[in-house]
Amino acid sequence: MKNEKISIKGNFYRNLLYFAIGDPDNILIQSSRKAYRDMCRTLRLNGESLLDIRNNVDDFLFTQINSLIEKSELNQTDFDAWHKSVCLEIIRFYYDKYPMFSIGQAQKWLNMTLKYFYVSQIDQRVNKVSDYFHVPLDNYINEILINNNLSSFIGAWSKMSSYDDYMNIQKNIRLNIKNQSPIDWEMEQWLKAAVDRKE
């Protein structure tokens, strides 16, 4: 009977995960696709379909994130260098057909992919690197940063063009939060802001 209850709980969780993110058996690609949906509202495609680029980025993130979580040793400096290179490569994927693709859009796609992958807990290897994850920058988080007198950005997150400016915000968050990883802090703060706005 105990095993049956665990199985039912597992099915409940997998169904919930499917509704929230996507196929639990393909969770990393599904995390990238959900993250893309969070970001793509900021794209001005004028009816043009760039599905082939999105699929290429999905595959690229799958490879890069799997490589990251397989590392036997990692520190914040290594992760930050990896993060910058991945963001710049996402921009390169778009350059020919959509040259205005920004650091703000790349960070949102990458950071939300990592967040969804972490939240899913399908692949436990993510837990050994999650302390290094960056905070996905968006309007909710920017408001939280301003309210807490932390470094914030001016204008739309999707227009952010300087990786150095982006990184300075991440470093300032790390210096000012205590007893939590940045991604755990973000999840707590973002959810509270989202719920408060709905009330």
C-alpha positions in Angstrom: 0.0 0.0 0.0 2.8 2.4 0.8 4.4 1.9 -2.6 1.0 2.5 -4.2 0.7 5.9 -2.4 4.2 6.9 -3.6 3.2 5.9 -7.2 0.0 8.0 -7.0 1.9 11.0 -5.7 4.5 10.5 -8.4 1.7 10.6 -11.0 0.1 13.7 -9.5 3.5 15.4 -9.6 4.3 14.4 -13.2 0.8 15.6 -14.3 1.3 18.9 -12.5 4.8 19.2 -14.1 3.4 18.5 -17.5 0.8 21.3 -17.1 3.3 23.8 -15.7 6.4 23.1 -17.9 6.0 20.2 -20.2 6.8 16.5 -20.8 8.7 15.3 -17.7 10.6 12.8 -19.8 12.1 15.7 -21.8 12.3 18.3 -19.1 15.3 20.2 -20.2 14.0 20.9 -23.7 10.6 21.7 -22.2 12.2 24.1 -19.7 13.8 25.9 -22.6 10.6 26.1 -24.6 8.6 27.5 -21.6 11.4 30.0 -20.9 11.2 31.0 -24.6 7.5 31.7 -24.2 8.3 33.9 -21.2 10.8 35.9 -23.3 9.2 35.9 -26.8 6.5 38.4 -26.1 9.3 41.0 -26.3 10.3 40.0 -29.9 8.9 42.0 -32.8 8.9 39.5 -35.6 6.2 41.1 -37.8 4.8 37.7 -38.6 8.1 36.1 -39.5 8.6 32.6 -38.0 12.0 31.9 -36.5 11.1 28.4 -35.3 14.3 26.9 -36.7 16.4 29.3 -34.6 14.3 28.5 -31.5 14.9 24.8 -32.1 18.6 25.3 -32.5 18.8 27.3 -29.3 16.8 24.5 -27.5 19.3 22.0 -28.7 22.2 24.2 -27.8 20.9 24.8 -24.2 20.3 21.1 -23.8 24.0 20.4 -24.7 25.4 23.3 -22.7 23.4 22.7 -19.5 24.0 18.9 -19.6 27.7 19.7 -19.9 27.5 22.1 -16.9 25.8 19.7 -14.6 28.2 16.9 -15.4 31.2 18.9 -14.3 32.9 17.4 -11.2 34.1 20.8 -10.0 32.5 24.2 -10.5 32.7 27.6 -8.8 30.9 30.9 -9.2 33.6 32.3 -11.5 33.4 29.3 -13.8 29.6 29.5 -13.9 29.6 33.3 -14.6 32.0 32.7 -17.5 29.9 29.9 -18.8 26.7 32.0 -18.5 28.2 34.9 -20.4 29.4 32.7 -23.3 26.0 31.0 -23.5 24.1 34.3 -23.6 26.4 35.6 -26.3 26.0 32.5 -28.3 22.2 32.7 -28.1 22.5 36.3 -29.5 24.7 34.9 -32.4 22.0 32.4 -33.3 19.6 35.3 -34.0 22.1 37.8 -35.4 21.4 37.3 -39.1 17.6 37.3 -38.9 17.0 39.4 -35.8 20.0 41.5 -35.0 18.3 43.4 -32.2 18.1 40.3 -30.0 19.5 41.6 -26.7 21.4 40.5 -23.6 18.2 41.1 -21.7 16.4 38.6 -23.8 19.2 36.0 -23.8 19.5 36.2 -20.0 15.8 35.7 -19.6 15.8 32.6 -21.8 18.8 31.1 -20.2 18.0 32.0 -16.6 14.3 30.8 -16.8 15.4 27.6 -18.5 17.7 26.9 -15.5 15.0 27.9 -13.1 12.3 25.6 -14.6 14.9 22.8 -14.8 15.7 23.3 -11.1 12.1 23.6 -10.0 11.2 20.4 -11.8 13.7 18.4 -9.7 13.6 15.7 -12.4 17.4 15.6 -12.7 18.9 15.8 -9.2 22.3 16.8 -10.7 21.0 20.3 -11.0 21.1 20.7 -7.2 24.9 20.7 -7.2 25.1 23.8 -9.4 21.9 25.7 -8.5 23.7 27.9 -5.9 25.5 29.6 -8.7 22.4 30.4 -10.8 21.6 34.0 -11.7 18.4 35.8 -10.9 16.2 36.1 -14.0 15.8 39.8 -14.5 12.2 41.0 -15.3 9.8 43.7 -14.2 8.8 42.0 -10.9 12.4 41.5 -9.9 13.4 45.0 -10.9 10.6 46.4 -8.7 11.9 44.2 -5.8 15.4 45.4 -6.4 14.3 49.0 -6.3 12.2 48.5 -3.1 15.3 46.9 -1.4 17.7 49.6 -2.5 19.6 47.1 -4.7 21.1 47.8 -8.1 18.4 47.7 -10.7 18.0 48.5 -14.4 16.4 51.4 -16.2 13.9 50.7 -18.9 12.7 47.3 -20.2 14.7 44.2 -19.3 14.3 43.1 -22.9 16.3 46.1 -24.0 19.3 45.5 -21.7 22.3 45.6 -24.0 25.3 45.5 -21.7 26.4 42.2 -20.1 28.6 44.1 -17.7 25.5 46.1 -16.5 23.6 42.9 -16.2 26.4 41.2 -14.2 26.8 44.1 -11.8 23.2 43.6 -10.8 23.8 39.9 -10.2 26.9 40.7 -8.1 25.0 43.2 -6.0 22.2 40.7 -5.3 24.8 38.2 -4.1 26.3 40.7 -1.8 23.0 41.7 -0.2 21.1 38.5 0.3 21.8 36.2 3.3 21.4 32.5 3.9 19.9 31.8 0.5 21.2 31.1 -3.0 20.2 33.8 -5.5 17.8 31.5 -7.3 16.0 30.5 -4.1 15.8 34.2 -3.1 14.3 35.0 -6.5 11.7 32.3 -6.3 10.5 33.5 -2.9 10.5 37.1 -3.9 9.0 36.7 -7.4 6.1 34.5 -6.1 5.3 37.0 -3.4 5.3 39.9 -5.9 3.2 37.9 -8.4 0.6 36.9 -5.7 0.4 40.5 -4.4 -0.3 41.8 -7.8 -3.2 39.4 -8.3 -4.9 40.5 -5.0 
